[in-house]
Amino acid sequence: MKESKKIMNDDLKNPFRNYMDSFRIHEEVENPVHEIVNIYYEMRRWDNMPKKFYEKKERSYPKLAHEAKMLYEACEEELEDAVWALDKMKYLADKGGFDWSIITCLKHKLK
């Protein structure tokens, strides 16, 4: 009984404890830049589109990988911070009704 209360108290202290698990695609991240792009595709629901869909410049993997690298470096090479910035931008874009990309996280002043 004490263990279940301890687990419950831990969850109350940090409600985002399992936050990253909902975005992780791979068990071990080989390349954080690719992981950021993959998570971005997942957030935009672009992860299972036909190849022709990705030919547009704003959706191309090389362009997004460049933006992801800039975001990763701006977040001091912390993958969790970069994913948090993506998630916050997704929330703001959904709320504000505007289109966004990975680079928008750097251009927008996140508080």
KEZAGU-318447 format. One record per residue: residue number from 1; x, y, z of N, C-alpha, C, O, CB in turn. Coordinates in steps of 0.001 Angstrom, whole numbers, m for minus. Glycine has a CB too. Layout:
+-----+---------+---------+---------+---------+---------+---------+---------+---------+---------+---------+---------+---------+---------+---------+---------+
| seq |     n_x |     n_y |     n_z |    ca_x |    ca_y |    ca_z |     c_x |     c_y |     c_z |     o_x |     o_y |     o_z |    cb_x |    cb_y |    cb_z |
+-----+---------+---------+---------+---------+---------+---------+---------+---------+---------+---------+---------+---------+---------+---------+---------+
| NUM |       X |       Y |       Z |       X |       Y |       Z |       X |       Y |       Z |       X |       Y |       Z |       X |       Y |       Z |
...
+-----+---------+---------+---------+---------+---------+---------+---------+---------+---------+---------+---------+---------+---------+---------+---------+
// end
This chain:
+-----+---------+---------+---------+---------+---------+---------+---------+---------+---------+---------+---------+---------+---------+---------+---------+
| seq |     n_x |     n_y |     n_z |    ca_x |    ca_y |    ca_z |     c_x |     c_y |     c_z |     o_x |     o_y |     o_z |    cb_x |    cb_y |    cb_z |
+-----+---------+---------+---------+---------+---------+---------+---------+---------+---------+---------+---------+---------+---------+---------+---------+
|   1 |     815 |   m1185 |       0 |       0 |       0 |       0 |     865 |    1257 |       0 |     550 |    2233 |    m681 |    m931 |      m7 |    1195 |
|   2 |    1953 |    1231 |     763 |    2832 |    2392 |     806 |    3485 |    2657 |    m543 |    3678 |    3810 |    m927 |    3899 |    2200 |    1867 |
|   3 |    3830 |    1576 |   m1274 |    4464 |    1742 |   m2583 |    3529 |    2435 |   m3562 |    3965 |    3301 |   m4321 |    4895 |     387 |   m3144 |
|   4 |    2252 |    2070 |   m3558 |    1306 |    2696 |   m4492 |    1104 |    4172 |   m4151 |     930 |    4996 |   m5049 |     m49 |    1957 |   m4467 |
|   5 |    1124 |    4508 |   m2869 |    1018 |    5918 |   m2483 |    2260 |    6685 |   m2925 |    2167 |    7829 |   m3368 |     822 |    6053 |    m957 |
|   6 |    3442 |    6035 |   m2800 |    4679 |    6689 |   m3213 |    4668 |    6956 |   m4724 |    5046 |    8038 |   m5172 |    5900 |    5824 |   m2828 |
|   7 |    4233 |    5965 |   m5496 |    4156 |    6141 |   m6946 |    3175 |    7256 |   m7283 |    3446 |    8082 |   m8156 |    3735 |    4824 |   m7637 |
|   8 |    2038 |    7282 |   m6595 |    1045 |    8321 |   m6838 |    1608 |    9693 |   m6473 |    1388 |   10661 |   m7201 |    m238 |    8037 |   m6037 |
|   9 |    2322 |    9786 |   m5372 |    2926 |   11059 |   m4971 |    3984 |   11508 |   m5966 |    4097 |   12702 |   m6244 |    3541 |   10941 |   m3578 |
|  10 |    4771 |   10568 |   m6516 |    5765 |   10913 |   m7532 |    5087 |   11474 |   m8778 |    5577 |   12431 |   m9378 |    6616 |    9682 |   m7897 |
|  11 |    3964 |   10881 |   m9166 |    3231 |   11374 |  m10333 |    2672 |   12764 |  m10082 |    2624 |   13581 |  m11001 |    2100 |   10415 |  m10698 |
|  12 |    2248 |   13048 |   m8859 |    1721 |   14368 |   m8539 |    2829 |   15414 |   m8528 |    2596 |   16566 |   m8895 |    1009 |   14342 |   m7189 |
|  13 |    4020 |   15030 |   m8115 |    5141 |   15962 |   m8099 |    5571 |   16333 |   m9509 |    5906 |   17489 |   m9769 |    6314 |   15365 |   m7337 |
|  14 |    5566 |   15378 |  m10414 |    6004 |   15631 |  m11780 |    4981 |   15045 |  m12764 |    5115 |   13890 |  m13170 |    7418 |   15027 |  m12025 |
|  15 |    3976 |   15814 |  m13145 |    2949 |   15282 |  m14042 |    3470 |   14996 |  m15446 |    2795 |   14313 |  m16216 |    1799 |   16247 |  m14125 |
|  16 |    4656 |   15500 |  m15801 |    5223 |   15301 |  m17125 |    6300 |   14217 |  m17129 |    7125 |   14152 |  m18039 |    5799 |   16603 |  m17643 |
|  17 |    6281 |   13380 |  m16111 |    7312 |   12359 |  m15971 |    7380 |   11445 |  m17193 |    8478 |   11085 |  m17620 |    7059 |   11533 |  m14721 |
|  18 |    6274 |   11072 |  m17749 |    6246 |   10188 |  m18914 |    5974 |   10951 |  m20204 |    5571 |   10358 |  m21205 |    5196 |    9110 |  m18724 |
|  19 |    6190 |   12242 |  m20184 |    5903 |   13100 |  m21327 |    6670 |   12681 |  m22576 |    6078 |   12569 |  m23650 |    6228 |   14534 |  m20987 |
|  20 |    7949 |   12451 |  m22458 |    8779 |   12125 |  m23617 |    8421 |   10762 |  m24210 |    8645 |   10529 |  m25398 |   10251 |   12148 |  m23228 |
|  21 |    7870 |    9866 |  m23399 |    7515 |    8545 |  m23911 |    6466 |    8619 |  m25007 |    6427 |    7761 |  m25888 |    7015 |    7668 |  m22786 |
|  22 |    5611 |    9642 |  m24962 |    4566 |    9748 |  m25980 |    5128 |   10181 |  m27333 |    4461 |   10008 |  m28353 |    3496 |   10730 |  m25529 |
|  23 |    6331 |   10737 |  m27363 |    6932 |   11187 |  m28611 |    8068 |   10303 |  m29092 |    8435 |   10377 |  m30265 |    7428 |   12579 |  m28453 |
|  24 |    8633 |    9480 |  m28242 |    9771 |    8661 |  m28631 |    9345 |    7626 |  m29650 |    8387 |    6881 |  m29439 |   10395 |    7983 |  m27410 |
|  25 |   10052 |    7590 |  m30735 |    9787 |    6616 |  m31782 |   10726 |    5426 |  m31613 |   10312 |    4278 |  m31769 |    9949 |    7253 |  m33186 |
|  26 |   11976 |    5696 |  m31299 |   12978 |    4653 |  m31144 |   13362 |    4530 |  m29680 |   13288 |    5493 |  m28917 |   14217 |    4946 |  m32010 |
|  27 |   13772 |    3336 |  m29304 |   14199 |    3140 |  m27924 |   15468 |    3923 |  m27637 |   15574 |    4589 |  m26607 |   14418 |    1657 |  m27634 |
|  28 |   16424 |    3844 |  m28543 |   17662 |    4600 |  m28399 |   17762 |    5572 |  m29565 |   17563 |    5192 |  m30719 |   18907 |    3655 |  m28343 |
|  29 |   18066 |    6800 |  m29266 |   18167 |    7813 |  m30307 |   19559 |    7763 |  m30900 |   20548 |    8035 |  m30219 |   17851 |    9227 |  m29752 |
|  30 |   19629 |    7413 |  m32176 |   20926 |    7365 |  m32853 |   21367 |    8757 |  m33277 |   22532 |    9124 |  m33124 |   20864 |    6438 |  m34071 |
|  31 |   20426 |    9528 |  m33813 |   20729 |   10868 |  m34275 |   19596 |   11793 |  m33832 |   18485 |   11685 |  m34353 |   20919 |   10901 |  m35826 |
|  32 |   19846 |   12696 |  m32889 |   18775 |   13549 |  m32371 |   18155 |   14458 |  m33426 |   16978 |   14804 |  m33321 |   19300 |   14388 |  m31247 |
|  33 |   18921 |   14850 |  m34439 |   18371 |   15712 |  m35496 |   17291 |   14959 |  m36258 |   16218 |   15501 |  m36524 |   19490 |   16188 |  m36469 |
|  34 |   17576 |   13706 |  m36610 |   16581 |   12897 |  m37305 |   15371 |   12635 |  m36408 |   14237 |   12596 |  m36885 |   17199 |   11570 |  m37765 |
|  35 |   15609 |   12461 |  m35140 |   14513 |   12230 |  m34199 |   13608 |   13458 |  m34124 |   12387 |   13318 |  m34057 |   15063 |   11882 |  m32800 |
|  36 |   14183 |   14647 |  m34133 |   13385 |   15879 |  m34102 |   12519 |   15973 |  m35350 |   11339 |   16310 |  m35262 |   14298 |   17124 |  m33988 |
|  37 |   13089 |   15680 |  m36500 |   12314 |   15725 |  m37747 |   11201 |   14680 |  m37710 |   10067 |   14968 |  m38095 |   13235 |   15489 |  m38977 |
|  38 |   11515 |   13481 |  m37253 |   10498 |   12432 |  m37183 |    9371 |   12806 |  m36230 |    8203 |   12550 |  m36521 |   11128 |   11114 |  m36749 |
|  39 |    9705 |   13402 |  m35109 |    8680 |   13837 |  m34159 |    7853 |   14965 |  m34759 |    6638 |   15015 |  m34570 |    9322 |   14291 |  m32832 |
|  40 |    8511 |   15875 |  m35485 |    7788 |   16954 |  m36157 |    6790 |   16381 |  m37161 |    5633 |   16802 |  m37200 |    8772 |   17910 |  m36865 |
|  41 |    7238 |   15419 |  m37973 |    6332 |   14773 |  m38924 |    5151 |   14130 |  m38195 |    4011 |   14208 |  m38651 |    7087 |   13715 |  m39753 |
|  42 |    5435 |   13501 |  m37071 |    4379 |   12853 |  m36291 |    3390 |   13884 |  m35740 |    2179 |   13670 |  m35787 |    4989 |   12037 |  m35138 |
|  43 |    3906 |   14998 |  m35221 |    3029 |   16040 |  m34676 |    2123 |   16638 |  m35750 |     961 |   16954 |  m35495 |    3863 |   17145 |  m34030 |
|  44 |    2673 |   16788 |  m36951 |    1898 |   17357 |  m38058 |    1036 |   16302 |  m38760 |     282 |   16620 |  m39679 |    2837 |   18011 |  m39069 |
|  45 |    1154 |   15051 |  m38321 |     462 |   13907 |  m38923 |     867 |   13720 |  m40381 |      47 |   13407 |  m41244 |   m1057 |   14088 |  m38821 |
|  46 |    2143 |   13921 |  m40623 |    2712 |   13744 |  m41949 |    3579 |   12490 |  m42019 |    4254 |   12269 |  m43024 |    3528 |   14967 |  m42339 |
|  47 |    3573 |   11688 |  m41002 |    4517 |   10576 |  m40935 |    4194 |    9414 |  m41873 |    5086 |    8609 |  m42143 |    4574 |   10069 |  m39541 |
|  48 |    2987 |    9284 |  m42376 |    2649 |    8166 |  m43254 |    2071 |    8645 |  m44583 |    1122 |    8055 |  m45100 |    1660 |    7238 |  m42565 |
|  49 |    2633 |    9690 |  m45121 |    2148 |   10247 |  m46385 |    2911 |    9628 |  m47560 |    4005 |    9095 |  m47374 |    2298 |   11792 |  m46395 |
|  50 |    2341 |    9695 |  m48764 |    3061 |    9185 |  m49937 |    4307 |   10024 |  m50236 |    4388 |   11185 |  m49832 |    2134 |    9168 |  m51164 |
|  51 |    5263 |    9442 |  m50934 |    6538 |   10114 |  m51217 |    6354 |   11441 |  m51936 |    7116 |   12377 |  m51691 |    7423 |    9213 |  m52048 |
|  52 |    5383 |   11547 |  m52800 |    5140 |   12774 |  m53562 |    4827 |   13944 |  m52615 |    5146 |   15093 |  m52922 |    3974 |   12566 |  m54566 |
|  53 |    4213 |   13655 |  m51484 |    3856 |   14679 |  m50499 |    5096 |   15417 |  m49996 |    5042 |   16620 |  m49743 |    3106 |   14045 |  m49317 |
|  54 |    6197 |   14712 |  m49853 |    7422 |   15278 |  m49281 |    8268 |   16052 |  m50294 |    9314 |   16591 |  m49935 |    8252 |   14177 |  m48682 |
|  55 |    7835 |   16112 |  m51535 |    8602 |   16821 |  m52557 |    8486 |   18336 |  m52434 |    9349 |   19062 |  m52929 |    8147 |   16390 |  m53929 |
|  56 |    7430 |   18822 |  m51780 |    7309 |   20268 |  m51569 |    8457 |   20735 |  m50678 |    8859 |   20039 |  m49745 |    5927 |   20634 |  m50931 |
|  57 |    8966 |   21901 |  m50975 |   10155 |   22395 |  m50270 |    9945 |   22479 |  m48761 |   10828 |   22088 |  m47997 |   10544 |   23760 |  m50803 |
|  58 |    8788 |   22984 |  m48317 |    8583 |   23156 |  m46878 |    8409 |   21839 |  m46137 |    8435 |   21822 |  m44906 |    7383 |   24022 |  m46636 |
|  59 |    8233 |   20737 |  m46856 |    8086 |   19431 |  m46213 |    9280 |   18523 |  m46458 |    9304 |   17395 |  m45965 |    6830 |   18753 |  m46704 |
|  60 |   10267 |   18987 |  m47203 |   11390 |   18119 |  m47569 |   12255 |   17802 |  m46349 |   12489 |   18654 |  m45491 |   12245 |   18781 |  m48667 |
|  61 |   12716 |   16571 |  m46298 |   13509 |   16109 |  m45164 |   14811 |   16891 |  m45007 |   15148 |   17260 |  m43882 |   13815 |   14637 |  m45317 |
|  62 |   15563 |   17162 |  m46084 |   16817 |   17910 |  m45904 |   16594 |   19309 |  m45311 |   17360 |   19743 |  m44450 |   17538 |   18036 |  m47242 |
|  63 |   15571 |   20000 |  m45758 |   15286 |   21336 |  m45220 |   14928 |   21253 |  m43742 |   15427 |   22031 |  m42928 |   14141 |   22007 |  m46006 |
|  64 |   14062 |   20307 |  m43404 |   13652 |   20155 |  m42008 |   14799 |   19663 |  m41127 |   14872 |   20021 |  m39952 |   12478 |   19191 |  m41910 |
|  65 |   15689 |   18850 |  m41681 |   16855 |   18389 |  m40914 |   17770 |   19570 |  m40591 |   18327 |   19640 |  m39495 |   17635 |   17300 |  m41702 |
|  66 |   17929 |   20492 |  m41532 |   18729 |   21692 |  m41285 |   18094 |   22523 |  m40158 |   18790 |   22984 |  m39254 |   18859 |   22542 |  m42585 |
|  67 |   16777 |   22707 |  m40221 |   16079 |   23456 |  m39174 |   16184 |   22736 |  m37834 |   16371 |   23373 |  m36797 |   14602 |   23661 |  m39551 |
|  68 |   16064 |   21403 |  m37855 |   16147 |   20618 |  m36621 |   17527 |   20740 |  m35988 |   17647 |   20814 |  m34765 |   15826 |   19146 |  m36900 |
|  69 |   18556 |   20761 |  m36807 |   19919 |   20910 |  m36283 |   20075 |   22266 |  m35598 |   20683 |   22362 |  m34532 |   20964 |   20758 |  m37418 |
|  70 |   19525 |   23311 |  m36214 |   19597 |   24642 |  m35605 |   18839 |   24672 |  m34274 |   19316 |   25256 |  m33302 |   19026 |   25707 |  m36569 |
|  71 |   17663 |   24045 |  m34229 |   16884 |   23993 |  m32989 |   17627 |   23196 |  m31921 |   17691 |   23608 |  m30763 |   15497 |   23374 |  m33246 |
|  72 |   18184 |   22064 |  m32313 |   18927 |   21214 |  m31377 |   20116 |   21966 |  m30782 |   20364 |   21880 |  m29580 |   19410 |   19935 |  m32081 |
|  73 |   20844 |   22694 |  m31609 |   21982 |   23476 |  m31121 |   21521 |   24635 |  m30246 |   22186 |   24969 |  m29266 |   22809 |   24004 |  m32296 |
|  74 |   20392 |   25254 |  m30585 |   19864 |   26354 |  m29778 |   19393 |   25867 |  m28406 |   19399 |   26620 |  m27432 |   18709 |   27042 |  m30513 |
|  75 |   18989 |   24607 |  m28345 |   18560 |   24007 |  m27075 |   19716 |   23347 |  m26343 |   19512 |   22479 |  m25495 |   17459 |   22984 |  m27319 |
|  76 |   20930 |   23763 |  m26676 |   22149 |   23270 |  m26042 |   22261 |   21749 |  m26108 |   22705 |   21096 |  m25164 |   22199 |   23724 |  m24598 |
|  77 |   21843 |   21206 |  m27255 |   21926 |   19784 |  m27552 |   21193 |   18916 |  m26530 |   21654 |   17834 |  m26165 |   23367 |   19368 |  m27623 |
|  78 |   20055 |   19409 |  m26085 |   19161 |   18646 |  m25215 |   17922 |   18280 |  m26016 |   17110 |   19147 |  m26339 |   18781 |   19457 |  m23927 |
|  79 |   17775 |   17002 |  m26336 |   16658 |   16544 |  m27157 |   15310 |   16836 |  m26491 |   14362 |   17238 |  m27165 |   16790 |   15047 |  m27433 |
|  80 |   15223 |   16641 |  m25203 |   13962 |   16874 |  m24499 |   13522 |   18336 |  m24618 |   12332 |   18614 |  m24772 |   14099 |   16482 |  m23020 |
|  81 |   14468 |   19264 |  m24547 |   14140 |   20681 |  m24685 |   13654 |   20998 |  m26096 |   12725 |   21785 |  m26277 |   15355 |   21544 |  m24339 |
|  82 |   14281 |   20391 |  m27083 |   13872 |   20618 |  m28472 |   12468 |   20069 |  m28718 |   11658 |   20708 |  m29388 |   14876 |   19966 |  m29444 |
|  83 |   12185 |   18897 |  m28182 |   10844 |   18322 |  m28343 |    9823 |   19172 |  m27600 |    8707 |   19360 |  m28085 |   10804 |   16860 |  m27831 |
|  84 |   10187 |   19684 |  m26435 |    9284 |   20560 |  m25695 |    8982 |   21817 |  m26509 |    7838 |   22272 |  m26542 |    9892 |   20937 |  m24326 |
|  85 |    9994 |   22380 |  m27162 |    9785 |   23571 |  m27991 |    8848 |   23254 |  m29157 |    7985 |   24066 |  m29490 |   11134 |   24107 |  m28521 |
|  86 |    9007 |   22091 |  m29775 |    8104 |   21682 |  m30847 |    6675 |   21545 |  m30343 |    5729 |   22007 |  m30980 |    8569 |   20366 |  m31461 |
|  87 |    6536 |   20906 |  m29197 |    5200 |   20690 |  m28637 |    4533 |   22009 |  m28279 |    3340 |   22191 |  m28521 |    5277 |   19793 |  m27402 |
|  88 |    5291 |   22918 |  m27711 |    4726 |   24224 |  m27363 |    4334 |   24993 |  m28624 |    3293 |   25648 |  m28649 |    5732 |   25044 |  m26529 |
|  89 |    5151 |   24919 |  m29659 |    4815 |   25612 |  m30906 |    3580 |   24997 |  m31540 |    2749 |   25715 |  m32095 |    5995 |   25566 |  m31890 |
|  90 |    3448 |   23688 |  m31466 |    2246 |   23025 |  m31992 |    1017 |   23530 |  m31258 |      m2 |   23825 |  m31881 |    2356 |   21484 |  m31860 |
|  91 |    1104 |   23630 |  m29949 |     m13 |   24123 |  m29152 |    m374 |   25558 |  m29549 |   m1545 |   25875 |  m29757 |     328 |   24054 |  m27656 |
|  92 |     637 |   26414 |  m29652 |     381 |   27812 |  m30017 |    m192 |   27937 |  m31425 |   m1072 |   28764 |  m31665 |    1665 |   28626 |  m29912 |
|  93 |     298 |   27127 |  m32351 |    m191 |   27169 |  m33735 |   m1630 |   26665 |  m33814 |   m2452 |   27239 |  m34529 |     717 |   26327 |  m34656 |
|  94 |   m1935 |   25594 |  m33083 |   m3308 |   25095 |  m33069 |   m4258 |   26114 |  m32452 |   m5370 |   26320 |  m32938 |   m3387 |   23774 |  m32303 |
|  95 |   m3809 |   26736 |  m31391 |   m4622 |   27741 |  m30701 |   m4785 |   29005 |  m31544 |   m5873 |   29577 |  m31607 |   m3993 |   28092 |  m29350 |
|  96 |   m3701 |   29440 |  m32193 |   m3717 |   30673 |  m32974 |   m4119 |   30493 |  m34425 |   m4381 |   31473 |  m35121 |   m2384 |   31300 |  m32924 |
|  97 |   m4172 |   29262 |  m34886 |   m4579 |   28984 |  m36252 |   m3573 |   29406 |  m37302 |   m3958 |   29888 |  m38367 |   m5860 |   29648 |  m36522 |
|  98 |   m2282 |   29232 |  m37022 |   m1269 |   29572 |  m38028 |    m432 |   28348 |  m38375 |    m350 |   27395 |  m37600 |    m358 |   30713 |  m37524 |
|  99 |     188 |   28388 |  m39552 |    1044 |   27311 |  m40024 |    2429 |   27488 |  m39394 |    2866 |   28616 |  m39169 |    1128 |   27298 |  m41590 |
| 100 |    3110 |   26393 |  m39113 |    4401 |   26481 |  m38444 |    5332 |   25410 |  m38983 |    4910 |   24456 |  m39637 |    4242 |   26342 |  m36918 |
| 101 |    6604 |   25596 |  m38691 |    7637 |   24637 |  m39042 |    8618 |   24555 |  m37866 |    8433 |   25233 |  m36855 |    8368 |   25046 |  m40375 |
| 102 |    9627 |   23753 |  m37994 |   10614 |   23619 |  m36920 |   11307 |   24951 |  m36661 |   11556 |   25312 |  m35511 |   11654 |   22537 |  m37271 |
| 103 |   11617 |   25679 |  m37725 |   12326 |   26947 |  m37582 |   11487 |   27986 |  m36846 |   12034 |   28927 |  m36272 |   12725 |   27481 |  m38949 |
| 104 |   10178 |   27827 |  m36856 |    9294 |   28759 |  m36156 |    9592 |   28766 |  m34662 |    9402 |   29781 |  m33993 |    7822 |   28393 |  m36402 |
| 105 |   10054 |   27648 |  m34144 |   10399 |   27566 |  m32717 |   11529 |   28533 |  m32374 |   11581 |   29056 |  m31261 |   10805 |   26126 |  m32340 |
| 106 |   12424 |   28771 |  m33313 |   13537 |   29693 |  m33077 |   13126 |   31137 |  m33303 |   13640 |   32043 |  m32646 |   14710 |   29346 |  m33978 |
| 107 |   12212 |   31352 |  m34218 |   11795 |   32707 |  m34542 |   10792 |   33256 |  m33546 |   10724 |   34467 |  m33332 |   11210 |   32747 |  m35921 |
| 108 |   10019 |   32379 |  m32940 |    8979 |   32788 |  m32007 |    9566 |   32898 |  m30606 |   10381 |   32067 |  m30206 |    7796 |   31792 |  m32027 |
| 109 |    9165 |   33895 |  m29877 |    9657 |   34067 |  m28518 |    8839 |   33171 |  m27589 |    7692 |   33477 |  m27265 |    9577 |   35562 |  m28074 |
| 110 |    9447 |   32065 |  m27167 |    8769 |   31141 |  m26266 |    9034 |   31559 |  m24830 |   10173 |   31813 |  m24436 |    9233 |   29683 |  m26508 |
| 111 |    7976 |   31624 |  m24071 |    8104 |   32020 |  m22659 |    7933 |   30833 |  m21757 |    8008 |   30969 |  m20536 |    7085 |   33097 |  m22295 |
+-----+---------+---------+---------+---------+---------+---------+---------+---------+---------+---------+---------+---------+---------+---------+---------+
// end
